[in-house]
Amino acid sequence: MELREQRGILLRIYIREDDRIEGKLLYKKILELAMERGIAGVTVFRAIMGYGPSKKIRTLSFADISSNLPILLEIVDTEEKIEKFIKEIEKIVKHGLITVQQVQIVKNLP
């Protein structure tokens, strides 16, 4: 097995579970847009606790199933694809945080 490394960008988008755009959950919309744009991969994480600019702590509670928990989307691809994608999602992420980080992408080649 040969390993090959290339530079990439890790895009992180922090939003709330109940955030919506055009009646659709925002995290699902972002994931679908990424697929349509040919982005290499997206993972959606649901937090158990967190807070944002409002400083309101949101936590998973068995008494409250719909606690509007923090959602983190991690998206990895080339710098060129991520830069184009950011320009598109900046328009639909109204409340949240978007960060980028350079990463080394290691692929397993057959």
PyMOL commands that set and color helices and strands:
alter all, ss='L'
color gray80, all
select helices_A, chain A and resi 26-36+79-89
alter helices_A, ss='H'
color red, helices_A
select strands_A, chain A and resi 2-16+20-21+24-25+41-46+49-50+58-59+70-77+97-109
alter strands_A, ss='S'
color yellow, strands_A
deselect
rebuild
show_as cartoon
